[in-house]
Amino acid sequence: MKSSPWSWIPTLYVAEGLPYFAVNTLTVLMYVNLGVPLAEMAFFTGWLYLPWVIKPFWSPFVDIIRTKRWWVLAMQAALTISMAAVAFLLPTSLFFSATLVCFWLTAFFSATHDIAADGYYMLELSSHQQAAYVGVRSTFYRIASVIGQGGLVMFAGHLEKSMQDIPAAWSTVFMALSAFFLAVTLYHLRFLPKPAPDKPRNDISASGILSDFGHTFVTFFQKPHIVSAICFMLLYRLPEAMCMKLVQPFLVAPRDTGGLGLTTAEVGFVNGTVGVIALLAGGILGGLAIARDGLKAWLWPMALSLTLPCAFYCWLAMSQPTEFWWICTAVGIEQFGYGFGFTAFMLYLIYFARGGSATSHYAFCTAFMALGMMLPGMAAGWIHDRLATLSFFGTDGPQGYLNFFWWVMICCLATFAVTFAVKIDPAFGRKKLSNPDT
């Protein structure tokens, strides 16, 4: 009897999302709580984005080496081992360098799992089923976001308080993640169907892939307006890319150092619950707006929505409110604005990738997107440390975070510049298109 998609889609997409958030969210707060300096934390965790940047370069080889189902199971087993390795290495004196290696492997396994899981989804389901279950797929990936950015952080905060041992607390979190991936690997071994089309591509070779890749690479850079497009992909999210590595440290930093002094559990609630819900609400509203009026009509409002709410972090750094609900409100508004503004970015990637080799060109677009998040994030800690030595507001108190968030506001000018330069067909994104192929 054929398995229902409900028996594997939820677990598959929770398993796809959790490692991403473990690598790109949990590591930031964990290393800060373990005493790693901001500049080192931001620089080295920034490198963990690299596997998602270069994913298009090895994704074709997943097609010719074994089946998608095999890759899914193999990567989940590998994630089980890498998470357990992190758990065992955290209490050691070499925890920073040793766990960074494990996290980089985790990122590589996760990026490969993304390729295989999405390919498996398309092979196992008919086109009608793919459309019917796309909402289920997205929902459970978002659930993974809430678990990874909220639930696990709150769990870590509870353990830090009860165990009074930060390395042991985070070690327990990653041991729990390892146990989850062991369970999900065994579950999928039993319940993942074996699609008939899921076979290695014997009709293509490595040399053929390289030849096709070269052709795709050349045609991508021959697209009209390629320079403004790449600048848009790299710089539209610059303010958010800067904030990404410093917001959580700011929330937990002691008040006498310019932070808000929240506990780890409170940060989990602010970012992983309030922040994620606001982000999703902004994204849904953004999609509805573009569907009604088109991408070009909403590009500037969304660019402003993405950038201007970053001023709430300036306000938090200046006023350092003690009321938890004020902090939740400010972060929620900023995340809502980001979700609304990010919609335009994702639609633009689809728009620019249209035409021949659309799937491969979209992969290049997402690689530039990841690079645009990776490089600013790596520099964020260093910029904070340099700005911390400057005094702009006539006070002797610590100004590192305040100066940094004002720097983020200056970075908004880059978003405005690339928004002004980018070229978009006014009809793209509307419900009724004069030409359905555009």
N, C-alpha and C positions, 0 to 999 in steps of 0.2 A: 504493500500500500504506500502510495506517494506521500511524503511528509508535507504537512501544511507549512506554507511560508512563515506562519506565526510561530512555528517551533524552532526557527533558526534566525530569522531576521532580527528580532530584538537582541538576542545575545551576540550576534555577529557585529552589530553596530555599536553596542555598548563596548564590546571588545576593541572596536576600531577607535573609539573616541578616548577611552581611558588612558592609553599610553601617551597620546598626544598631550593631554592635560597634565599627566604626571611629569613629563619631560619639560614642558614649557611653563607650567604654573607652580607645581609643587616644589620644583628645584629652587626657584627663586626664594620663596619664604623659608624653606628648610635651610638653605645655606646661610641666609641672613641670621636665622635663629641660632645657627651653629657658630656664628662669629666670623664668617668670611667677609672681608671688606667689600663694600659696594662695587668698587671698580673691578676687582677680580671676579666677583660673582657675575656682574653683567657681561663682562667680556667672555668668560669661559662658558657660561650658560648660553650666550648668544650663538656660539659655535654649534650648539645642539640642534639648531634650526637647519643646519646644512643638509642632512639627508632629504628633507622636504624640498630644498632648493634644487638639488641635483637628481631628484626622483625621475624626471623624464629620461635621463640618460641610461638608466638600467631597466626601466619598466618594460621595454619591448622583449627583453630576455626572459621575463617571467612567462611570456607566451610560448617559448620554445623549450623551456626546461620544466618538465613535469606538468601536473595539472594545477588549475587554480585552487581546487580543494586541497591538494597536497600542500601548496604554498600557505594557505590559510592555517592549516593545522601545524605546519612546521614553524611558522612565525609565532603562533600562539604558544607553542612549546618553548621556543627560544625566549619569548617574553617572560614566561614562567621562570626560566633560569636567570635571566638578567635582573629581574626584580628581586629574586632571592639573593643574588650576589650583592645588590645594593644594600639589602637588609643586613647581611653579614658584615659588610665592610664599613658601615656607618659608625660603629663604636670603636673603630681602629684609629691609630694616630695618623694614618695616611688616607683618611676618609675622603678628603677633597679630590685629590688626583685619581684615586682608585674608583670612586663612584662616578666621576666625570666620564671615565672610560666606559663604565657600565651603562651610563645614561646615553652616551653616543651610540653604543650598540643597540640600546633600547629604541632610540630614535630611528636607526636604520631598519630594525625589525618592524617597527610600527609603520614606517613609510612603505615598506614592501608589503606589509599586511594590507595597507590601504589599496594598493594596486590589485592584489589578488582578490580581496573581498568585493571590491566594486566590479571586477571582471566576473567573479563567480555569480554575483547578483544578476548580471545581464545574461549569463549563460543558462542559469537555472530557471529563470522566469521568462514567460512570453512577454512581448511588448505591452500587451494589455495588463498583465500582472505587474510589470515594472512600474507602469503609471499608477496602478491601484495601490501599490505598497510603498510608493515613494514617500508618502507622508509618515508611514510607520517607520521607515528607515531614518528619516530626518528627526522624528520625535525621539527615538532611542539614542541617536547620536547626541541630541540635546540633553537627554537624561544623563548621559555620560559626562557632559559638561557640568551639570549640576553636582554630580557625584565627585568629579575630579577637582572642581574649583571650590565646592562648598562642603559636601559631606566629608571628604577625606581630610580637608583642612581643619574642620571642626573636630573630627576624630583625633587628629594629631594634637590639637589644642587641649582637648580633654586629657589625653595621655600625658602631655607635658605637665599638666597641673597635678594629675594623680600620681604619676611616677617620679616627678621631680628629677627627670633625667631626659634631656632633650634628644641626645643620640638614640637612646633606647626607645623613646616615643616614636620617632620617625622610622626607626628600624622596624617597629611593629606595624606601622602603616604599610611599608613596602613588603613585609612578609604577608600581610593580608592581601595586597595586590597580587603577589605571587600565587597565593592559594586560590584566588579568583581565577587567574589564568590557567592554573592546573585544572580546576574544575571545568572551565569553559572548553578547554582542549579536549578533555575526556567526553564532555557532553556533545561537542561537535563531531567527535570521532564516531559517535553513535547516531546522531540525528542530522548531520549535514548530508543531504541527498548527493548522489553521484550523477550529475547531468551527463547525458549522452554526448553533447557537443564539447564537454570539458576534456579535451585531449591536447597533448603538446602539438604545436604547429610544425609538423614535419615537412610542410611545403615551403618553409622559409629557413634560411641559414643565418648564422651570425654575420657573415659578410653581406648578405642581403639586407639584414637589419641596419647595418652600418651605412650601406648605400642609401637606403630609404631615409634614414635619419639625417644624412647629409643633405639630401634633397629637401626634406622638411625644414631643416635649419636654414638653408639658403632662402627658400620661399617665404619663411617667416620674416626675415630681415629685408625682404623685397616688398613687403606690404606697404601700401600708401600711408604716409604720416607716421612711419615707424619711430622716428625720434621723439615726437611729442607723445606717442603712445607709451614708449618705454619710460620716459620721464614721469608720465602719469602713474604707471604701475609702481614705480620706485618711490615716488614722493607724495602721492595723494594721502597716504596714511602716515606720513612722517611724524606728526604730533603724537599719534597713538603709539607708534613704534618706539618713540622716546619714552613715553609714559610706562610702557609695558613692564620694564624691568625695575622701575622705581616706585610704583604705586604701592605695592605690598610692603616693601621696606619702610615707606613713609607712614603707612597705617600703623605698623608695629613699633616704629622707632620711639624711644622715650620723648616726652614732651620737652625736656630740657635740651634735647638735641634737634628740636624743630619738628618732631613727628607728632602723631596723635595718641600714641601709647595704648593702642588696642591690644587685646590678647589674640593669640593665634585663632582661637575659636570664633571670636568676634569678626576677624578678617574673613574667615570662611563663610560666615553668614552674610557679611556685606558684599563680598565679591561673588561668592558662589550661589547665593540665593537672590538677594535684592538685585545685584548687578546683572546676573544671567537673565532673570525674568524681564528686567527693563531692556536688556539687549535684544531679546527675542521679540518683545513688543514693538520696539523700534524697527526691527527688520521686517516684521509682518506689515506694519503700516507703510514702510517704504516700498514694499512690493506692490501694495494696493495702489499707492500714488503713481508709481511708474506705469502700472497696467492701465491706468486711466488716461494719463497725459503724455506718456513717453519719457525716455531717459533724458533727452536734452532739456525738456521743460523743467525737470526736477534736479538737474545736475548742480546748479549753484545753490539752491536751498539745501541740498544734501551735503554739499561741501561745507557750508556754513554750520550745518548741524553737527558734522563730524568734528569741527575745529573749535568753535566758540565755547561749547560746554567745558572744554579743558580749563576754562577760567575758574570753574568750581574748585579745582585743585589749588589754584592760587589763593582762593578765599579760605579753603581749609587750612592751608599753610600759614596764612596771615592771622586768622582768628583762633585756630586750634580749638574748636568747640568741644565742650565736654559732653554735650548731649548726644547720645548714640544715634538718636533718630535724625538729627541734623546731618551726621556723617552719612547715614544710609540714604537720606534724601539727595544729598549732593552727588554721591557716587551713582545713584539710580538715574538721576537726570543726565549725568555725563554718559553713562552706558546706553541710555535710551537714544541720545543724540548720535552716539557712535553707531549703534545698530541701524538707525535711520539713514545715516550718511554712508555706511558701508554698502548698503544695497546698490547704490549707484556704481560703486567700484566693481562689484561682482557682475553686474549687468554689462558694464563696459568691457570686461574680459570676454564675455560671451560675444558681445558685438564685434570686438576686434578680431576674434578667432574665426569669424564666419568665412565661408568659402571652402576651397579645396584644403584637405588635411585639417579640418576644423578641430578634431579631437586632439591631434598632436600639437597644433598651434595653441590650443587652450592650455595644454600642459606646460608649454613655454611661458604662457602668461602667468600661470600660477607659480612657476618657478621665480619669475621676476617679482611677483607679489611676496613670496617668502623671503627673497633677498632684500626687499625693501623693508621687511620687519627685522631681519637678522642684523644688518650692518648698523642701523641706528641703535638697536638694543645693546649691541656690543660696546658702543661708545658712551652709553648713557651714564654709567657709573663714573667714568673718568670725567665727563662733563660736570656732573654733580660735584665731584671733589674739587675741580678747578673753580667753579662758581662759588663754592662754600667759603673761599678765602676773600671774596669781594663783599663790600657793604654798600647797598644801594638805598637803604631805607632808614638811615640814621639811627640805628639801634645796635647795641652790642650783642644782642642775642644771636643764636645760630640762624643762618640764612641759607644754608645749603639747599634744602628742599624748596624754600620759597623762590630763591633765584633760579633753581632748575625749572620750576613750573612756569616762571615767566619766560624762560628760554623756550619752553614748549610752545607758549603762545607766539613767540617770534617765528617758530617753525611753521606756524599756520600760514605764513606768507608763501611758503613753498607749495602748500596745497592750493592756495588761490592762484598762483602762477601757472601750475600745470592744468588746473581747471579751465583757466582762460585760454590756454594754448591747444587743448585737445579738440579734435574734430569728431562730431557725431551727427548722424542722419537724424533730423527731427522726427521722422516717422518711427524710429526704432523703439520698441517696447510698448507701443499702444495696442489696445485690444484689436482695433480694426486697422489693418495695414493695406495700403494700396497695392503692395507687392508682397505676397506671403513668403517670398524667398529672402526678404531683407531682414 
